[in-house]
Amino acid sequence: MTYAIASKFRDKVVVIQDHGGRLSGYMSIWIPLGICSLRNTDFFFTVSEKLRKELIKYIGINPSRVKVQTMGVDTELFRPISRDKCREVLGLPLDKYLVIYVGRFYDFKGLPLLIKVVRRLKAKYDVELVAVGGHQSDPLFTYIKRKIPYSFEYVWHELMPYYYNASDAFAWFWKDVRYGAPGGVSLMEAMSCNIPVVSNTLIHSRIGKELSKEELEEKGCYIPRNVQELEAFIERALTKDDCMTRDLAERYFSWDAIIANTWSIYKKLLEIKGFDIR
């Protein structure tokens, strides 16, 4: 259907937003159709660097017409709340360090690795891992429920700010960061709640490209490139007092910022096509 729309409406502005997964270009039958149909598309938004590169490689899209666009976060819903209050509401311990992982219970996002890292940190700190977002169909569901006392299945969106604010740090470590939306929605939500974050997905985010390593760490954002750094950065995040990740979430990931960025691209495309946008 996407190919049909892109082929038919060539006198219109056509923008395609990809939402993840693999391109159909992996299937040889779709490559010729993609080349024929999609090269006339005016612009592409993809959720990951991997998909951006695949569009360029398989379909031959001009790199200037493909942009990695993040999802966004409601900074009014995801906001700082008293840590003790959140722990009391959720029944979490008041006297421990808590590291939170949010996502499906997959190996791909580094959840088993986080279990090992937190176990090693227990030699120095009274720390626990909190895992939120599992589903009974997840391959690691039974394993995680057995290994992590504080593991939870799907949580209503309105309750998630309490889980983030109850925690001292957010962490995950993707095996292939190119597939993840830059940063990841869970990470954006954690930042909006103003807690430190440790994630290799920040490598392909705007803040990872526009800010130096020192500037990010000063705010409370850490980009581990190996397991040793993951452990060291989680330890540093747990003991950081002056976190300012919300400042970055509002600047880069709020819906206002994303809408403004998206509209600037649409505006330029419409003007090129000769549409009156007043």
Secondary structure by P-SEA (a helix, b strand, c coil): caaaaaacccccbbbbbbcccccccccccaaaaaaaccccccbbbbccaaaaaaaacccccccccccbbbbbbcccccccccaaaaaaaacccccbbbbbbbcccccccaaaaaaaaaaaaccccbbbbbbccccccccaaaaaaaccccccccccccaaaaaaaaccbbbbbbccccccccccaaaaaaaaaccccccccccccaaaaaccaaaaaaabbbbbccaaaaaaaaaaaaacccccaaaaaaacccaaaaaaaaaaaaaaaaaaaccccc
